Amino acid sequence: MPSGKKEKNDSVSRSEKMEENKDIDVNNPLTNEVKHLFEYSHGLSSADAEKLLLAHGRNELPEKVVPKWYIFVEQLWQPMPIMIWIAAAVELAILNYIDMAILLIIQFANASIGFYEITKAGDAVAALKASLKPIATVKRDGNWLNVDAGTVVPGDLVLLATGSAVPADCRVNSGQIDVDQAQLTGESLPVTMYQGDSCKMGSTVVRGEVEGTVEFTGTNTFFGKTASLLQVSR
């Protein structure tokens, strides 16, 4: 079999195996053997990378900008606020202005608290997005290249070195690195990652240099799922 065709089949098989294992909790100590089942990459061809990019989409998070005034108004039109509006209308109808004023104060106080919490979470996600560096070092066609991080695909072999941002959810091929995940988990100290451990998109390598295999990109990453949950909760 020609080497080019064999390499293409290997890369497609690697992508399929990662899709099969995507629902397994690999961080569970009872399933650590999954780390050994993971198909580590040795690099993709440009043709395979293009096909995977079409299949998985760009390694980016969708931008959904909601006006802040709309977020505040939305807090005034939920089931509980509607009940308060009705109660305030009843108090107005019976000319009980004091109780009506108290209900309105409660209404706007609750809306203000909800608005603050939602915008605070949204600002945190926006800051994380801004921290994602646009360049990633990947191995394509046997050569190391600096590419747009948005074109990174599952199965890519990436270089994770001191000072670099992790471009997607990756698994360490071998060796060890120290990764700062404070922006994602709140941990104050760097975490040491060994072979098979998952480095999350948005974290930063603070010590060491290893090769890693991209497991998930874009909205399928830990960061992407967290951002999606925040949007749903809003």
C-alpha positions in Angstrom: 0.0 0.0 0.0 1.4 3.5 -0.9 2.7 5.3 2.2 0.4 8.4 1.4 -2.7 6.2 1.4 -1.6 4.4 4.6 -1.0 7.7 6.4 -4.4 9.0 5.3 -6.2 5.9 6.6 -4.2 6.1 9.9 -5.3 9.7 10.4 -9.0 9.0 9.7 -8.9 5.9 12.0 -7.4 8.1 14.7 -10.2 10.6 14.4 -12.8 7.9 14.5 -11.3 6.4 17.7 -11.3 9.8 19.4 -15.0 10.2 18.5 -15.8 6.8 20.0 -14.0 7.7 23.3 -15.4 11.3 23.6 -18.1 10.3 26.2 -15.7 8.4 28.5 -14.7 10.1 31.7 -11.0 9.8 31.2 -10.3 11.9 34.4 -12.0 9.2 36.6 -9.2 7.2 38.4 -11.3 4.1 37.8 -10.9 4.5 34.0 -7.3 5.6 33.7 -6.7 2.7 31.3 -8.5 4.8 28.7 -5.3 6.9 28.6 -3.5 3.9 27.1 -6.3 3.3 24.5 -6.1 6.9 23.3 -4.6 7.1 19.8 -1.7 9.5 19.9 -0.9 11.5 16.8 2.3 11.8 14.9 1.1 14.6 12.7 -1.4 15.0 9.9 -1.2 15.7 6.2 -2.5 19.0 5.0 -5.2 17.2 3.0 -6.4 15.3 6.1 -6.4 18.5 8.1 -8.6 20.2 5.6 -11.1 17.3 5.7 -11.2 17.3 9.5 -11.6 21.1 9.5 -14.7 20.7 7.3 -16.0 17.9 9.5 -15.4 19.6 12.9 -15.5 23.3 12.0 -13.0 26.0 13.1 -11.5 25.9 16.5 -13.3 28.9 17.7 -16.2 29.8 20.1 -19.3 31.4 18.6 -19.8 35.0 19.3 -23.2 35.9 20.7 -23.4 39.5 21.9 -26.5 40.4 23.9 -27.1 44.1 24.7 -26.8 44.8 28.4 -30.0 46.7 28.5 -31.8 43.6 27.2 -30.2 41.5 29.9 -31.6 43.9 32.5 -35.1 44.0 31.0 -35.1 40.2 30.8 -34.7 40.1 34.6 -37.9 42.0 34.9 -39.9 39.6 32.8 -39.4 36.2 34.4 -42.2 34.1 36.2 -41.4 35.5 39.7 -41.0 39.2 38.6 -44.4 38.9 36.7 -46.0 37.8 40.0 -44.5 40.8 41.7 -45.8 43.1 38.9 -49.3 41.7 39.4 -49.0 42.1 43.2 -47.8 45.7 42.7 -50.7 46.4 40.4 -53.2 45.1 43.0 -51.7 47.3 45.7 -52.0 50.3 43.3 -55.6 49.5 42.6 -56.4 49.5 46.3 -54.4 52.7 46.8 -51.8 51.0 49.1 -48.9 53.0 47.8 -46.4 52.0 50.6 -46.7 48.3 49.9 -46.6 49.0 46.1 -43.3 50.9 46.6 -41.8 48.1 48.7 -42.7 45.6 45.9 -41.1 47.8 43.2 -38.0 48.2 45.3 -37.7 44.4 45.7 -38.4 44.0 42.0 -35.6 46.3 40.8 -33.2 45.0 43.5 -33.6 41.4 42.3 -33.2 42.5 38.7 -30.0 44.4 39.5 -28.5 41.4 41.3 -29.4 39.1 38.5 -28.0 41.6 35.9 -24.7 41.8 37.9 -24.2 38.1 38.2 -25.0 37.5 34.5 -22.8 40.3 33.2 -20.0 39.2 35.5 -20.0 35.7 34.2 -20.2 37.0 30.6 -17.2 39.3 31.2 -15.2 36.4 32.6 -15.9 34.4 29.4 -15.0 37.3 27.2 -11.7 37.8 29.1 -10.9 34.1 28.5 -11.7 34.4 24.8 -9.4 37.4 24.6 -6.6 35.4 26.2 -6.7 32.7 23.6 -3.7 33.2 21.4 -4.3 33.0 17.6 -1.1 31.0 16.7 -0.5 27.3 17.3 2.5 25.2 16.4 1.4 22.0 14.7 3.1 19.2 12.7 1.7 19.0 9.1 3.2 17.0 6.3 6.1 16.1 8.6 7.1 19.7 9.3 6.4 22.0 12.3 4.4 25.0 11.3 3.0 28.1 13.0 -0.7 28.2 11.9 -3.9 30.0 12.8 -5.2 28.3 16.0 -8.6 28.4 14.4 -7.5 25.7 11.9 -6.4 23.2 14.5 -8.4 20.0 14.2 -8.8 16.8 16.3 -5.8 14.5 15.6 -3.4 17.3 15.1 0.1 17.0 16.8 0.8 20.3 18.6 3.9 21.6 20.4 3.2 22.7 24.0 6.2 24.7 25.2 6.9 27.1 28.1 4.9 30.3 27.6 2.6 28.9 25.0 -1.2 28.8 25.3 -2.9 25.4 24.9 -4.9 25.9 21.6 -7.4 23.1 22.2 -8.1 20.3 24.5 -5.0 18.1 24.1 -3.5 15.0 25.6 0.2 14.8 26.5 1.9 12.3 24.2 4.9 11.7 26.6 7.0 13.6 29.2 5.6 16.2 31.5 4.7 19.9 31.7 3.4 22.3 34.3 0.2 24.0 33.2 -1.5 27.1 34.7 -5.2 26.5 34.7 -6.2 29.3 37.1 -8.4 31.0 34.5 -10.4 27.8 34.1 -10.4 26.1 37.5 -9.3 28.8 39.9 -6.3 26.7 41.0 -3.6 29.0 42.4 -0.7 26.6 41.5 0.3 25.1 38.2 -0.7 21.5 37.6 1.8 18.9 36.4 0.6 17.0 33.4 2.0 13.5 32.5 1.4 11.2 29.5 -2.3 10.9 28.8 -3.3 13.8 30.9 -5.7 16.4 29.3 -4.6 20.0 28.9 -7.5 22.3 28.5 -8.0 25.0 25.9 -7.2 28.4 27.4 -4.6 27.2 29.9 -0.9 28.2 29.7 2.2 26.1 29.8 4.6 27.5 32.5 7.3 24.9 32.4 8.5 22.1 30.1 8.0 21.2 26.5 6.0 18.2 25.1 4.1 17.1 22.1 0.3 16.8 22.5 -2.5 15.3 20.5 -5.6 17.5 20.0 -8.7 15.7 21.3 -11.4 18.3 21.1 -11.7 21.7 19.4 -14.1 24.7 19.5 -17.4 24.2 21.3 -16.5 20.6 22.1 -13.7 21.7 24.5 -14.1 22.1 28.2 -14.0 25.8 27.8 -16.5 25.8 24.9 -19.0 23.7 26.9 -18.6 26.0 29.9 -19.3 29.0 27.8 -22.3 27.3 26.3 -23.7 26.5 29.8 -23.4 30.1 30.8 -25.3 31.2 27.7 -28.0 28.7 28.4 -28.3 29.7 32.1 -28.8 33.3 31.0 
